[in-house]
Amino acid sequence: MAPVEQLALKSVRSRTTLRGQVSEALRSALITGEMKPGVVYPAPLLAAQLGVSATPVREAMLELVREGLVEVVRNTGFRVTEMSDAELDDLVELRLLIEAPIMGAVAEFCEGDTARRVAELRPLARQLVEAAEAVDLRGYTQLDTEFHIRFLALHGNPRIVEEVRGLRSRSRLYGLESLAAEGNLVATTIEHEQMIDLALARDRAGMVDLVRTHIGHVRREWASHRPTTG
């Protein structure tokens, strides 16, 4: 087996939310493409990089196995599953069918408490731009997920929120590092604050169009930078 490259995983120290922190760190590494398709990662190696025992790592990886993001390689570790173009197309299609109309509905009825909660997302949108400028991809993916989940939650359907969370994890935002280096990630990140403006203006049609464009980046700019194996 070829040696596994060193990942930029930060040590996990807090014991109160240890499993959650380990799961979040590994999920982020998968979503950004830092953990590469086809590569086998031994649990002890990941645990050493995170500064924890192998047990919470194995628990977190088994959760990712259930989601189809990794698979067990007996007596070796966990292999990151590869995603075909057709599979990525399917995930993007599902996200478009769910997120665009839901975000549009949030915009249409954006008044009162909903408008206040939308406005409260503006600092988060600006943090996303800062993360993109700093090429903090781990922070970027976590902030990005928080922004979209909080926005969708304003529709009031928790089942939709959980479904989209899973779809976003499985989509994997390949190529973020290359896009950030080229200066293109900031341009797409600015769209988050535009979503806030459209919602506060109660512009349903504009929101639907922007969300479709935003999700389309996964299949266009980002997928064109995805790694190849073989």
C-alpha positions in Angstrom: 0.0 0.0 0.0 1.3 3.4 -0.9 2.2 5.8 2.0 -0.6 8.2 2.9 0.2 11.8 2.7 0.1 14.1 5.7 -3.2 15.9 6.1 -3.6 19.4 7.6 -5.8 18.2 10.4 -5.8 20.3 13.6 -5.5 18.6 17.0 -8.8 18.0 18.8 -8.6 18.7 22.5 -12.0 19.2 24.1 -13.4 15.9 25.5 -17.0 17.1 25.9 -17.7 17.2 22.1 -14.8 15.0 21.0 -16.7 12.7 18.7 -18.5 15.7 17.1 -15.2 17.5 16.5 -13.6 14.5 15.0 -16.6 13.9 12.7 -16.6 17.5 11.6 -12.9 17.6 10.9 -13.0 14.4 8.8 -16.2 15.5 7.0 -14.6 18.8 6.1 -11.5 17.1 4.8 -13.7 14.9 2.6 -15.9 17.7 1.3 -13.0 19.9 0.3 -11.3 16.9 -1.4 -8.3 17.0 0.9 -9.0 13.4 1.6 -8.7 12.0 -1.9 -10.8 9.4 -3.7 -9.3 5.9 -3.8 -6.8 6.6 -1.0 -7.0 4.3 2.1 -6.6 6.2 5.4 -5.7 4.1 8.5 -7.7 5.1 11.6 -4.5 5.3 13.8 -2.8 7.7 11.4 -5.8 10.0 11.3 -6.1 9.8 15.1 -2.4 10.7 15.5 -2.9 13.8 13.4 -6.0 14.8 15.3 -4.3 14.2 18.7 -7.0 11.7 19.8 -7.4 7.9 20.3 -8.4 5.8 17.4 -11.8 5.0 18.8 -13.6 8.3 18.0 -12.0 8.3 14.6 -13.3 4.8 13.9 -16.8 5.9 15.1 -16.7 9.0 12.9 -15.5 7.0 9.9 -18.2 4.4 10.3 -20.8 7.2 10.3 -19.3 8.3 7.0 -19.4 4.7 5.7 -23.2 4.8 6.3 -23.4 7.9 4.3 -21.4 6.3 1.4 -18.5 8.7 1.7 -15.9 6.1 2.6 -15.8 2.3 2.7 -14.1 -0.1 5.0 -10.9 -1.9 3.9 -10.6 -4.8 6.2 -7.5 -4.8 8.5 -6.3 -1.6 6.7 -8.5 1.4 7.2 -11.0 3.4 5.2 -11.0 4.2 1.5 -12.6 7.4 0.2 -15.2 6.4 -2.3 -15.0 7.9 -5.8 -17.9 9.7 -7.4 -18.6 9.5 -11.1 -19.8 12.5 -13.2 -23.3 10.9 -13.4 -23.5 10.6 -9.6 -22.4 14.2 -9.1 -25.0 15.3 -11.7 -27.7 13.4 -9.7 -26.8 15.1 -6.5 -26.7 18.6 -8.1 -30.1 17.9 -9.7 -31.6 17.0 -6.3 -30.1 20.1 -4.7 -31.5 22.3 -7.4 -35.0 20.7 -7.1 -35.0 21.3 -3.3 -32.9 24.4 -2.5 -33.9 26.8 -5.3 -37.7 26.8 -4.6 -37.3 26.7 -0.9 -34.9 29.6 -0.9 -37.4 31.4 -3.2 -40.2 30.8 -0.8 -38.1 32.2 2.1 -37.6 35.3 0.0 -41.2 35.6 -0.9 -42.4 35.6 2.7 -39.4 37.4 4.2 -40.9 39.9 6.7 -41.0 40.3 10.4 -39.0 37.8 12.4 -37.9 36.0 9.2 -36.4 39.2 7.8 -34.6 39.8 11.1 -33.1 36.3 11.1 -32.1 36.7 7.4 -30.3 40.0 8.3 -28.5 38.2 11.1 -26.8 36.0 8.5 -24.8 39.0 7.0 -21.8 38.7 9.4 -21.6 35.0 8.5 -21.6 35.8 4.8 -18.8 38.3 5.3 -16.8 35.6 7.3 -17.2 33.4 4.3 -15.5 36.0 2.1 -12.7 36.4 4.6 -12.2 32.6 4.7 -12.1 32.5 0.9 -9.6 35.3 0.7 -7.4 33.6 3.4 -7.8 30.2 1.6 -9.1 28.7 4.8 -10.9 25.9 3.1 -11.8 24.0 6.3 -13.3 27.1 7.8 -14.9 27.9 4.5 -16.8 24.7 4.2 -18.0 24.8 7.7 -19.2 28.4 7.4 -20.8 27.6 4.0 -22.8 24.7 5.4 -23.9 26.8 8.4 -25.0 29.7 6.2 -27.1 27.5 3.8 -28.6 25.3 6.6 -29.6 28.3 8.7 -31.1 30.0 5.6 -33.1 26.9 4.6 -34.2 26.4 8.2 -36.2 29.6 7.9 -38.7 27.7 5.8 -39.6 25.6 8.8 -39.2 22.1 7.5 -36.4 20.2 9.4 -36.6 17.2 7.1 -35.6 19.4 4.2 -32.7 20.8 6.2 -31.3 17.3 7.1 -31.7 16.1 3.5 -29.8 19.1 2.1 -27.1 18.7 4.7 -26.6 15.1 3.5 -26.6 16.1 -0.2 -24.1 18.9 0.5 -21.7 16.4 2.2 -21.9 13.9 -0.6 -21.4 16.5 -3.3 -17.9 17.2 -2.2 -16.6 20.6 -3.2 -13.6 19.5 -5.2 -11.1 22.1 -6.4 -11.6 24.7 -3.8 -7.9 25.2 -3.3 -7.3 25.7 -7.0 -10.2 28.1 -7.3 -9.0 30.1 -4.3 -5.5 30.3 -5.7 -6.9 31.6 -8.9 -9.0 34.2 -7.1 -12.3 32.7 -8.3 -13.6 31.4 -5.0 -14.2 34.9 -3.6 -16.3 35.8 -6.7 -18.7 32.9 -6.0 -18.7 33.5 -2.3 -20.0 37.1 -2.7 -23.2 35.4 -3.9 -24.1 34.6 -0.2 -24.6 38.3 0.7 -26.5 38.8 -2.5 -28.9 36.1 -1.3 -29.5 38.1 1.8 -30.3 41.2 -0.2 -32.7 39.3 -2.5 -34.5 37.9 0.5 -34.9 41.2 2.2 -36.2 42.6 -1.1 -38.7 39.7 -1.2 -37.5 38.9 -4.7 -38.5 35.3 -5.2 -37.6 35.0 -8.9 -34.2 36.6 -8.3 -33.4 34.3 -5.4 -34.4 31.2 -7.4 -32.1 32.3 -10.3 -29.2 33.1 -8.0 -29.5 29.8 -6.1 -29.5 27.8 -9.3 -26.4 29.7 -10.4 -24.7 29.2 -7.1 -25.4 25.4 -6.9 -24.3 25.2 -10.5 -20.7 26.1 -9.5 -20.4 22.6 -8.0 -20.8 21.0 -11.4 -19.0 23.7 -13.5 -16.1 25.5 -12.0 -15.5 23.2 -9.0 -15.9 19.9 -10.7 -13.5 20.9 -13.5 -10.8 20.9 -10.8 -11.7 17.5 -9.3 -8.8 15.1 -8.8 -8.4 12.0 -10.9 -7.3 8.6 -9.7 -5.8 5.6 -11.5 
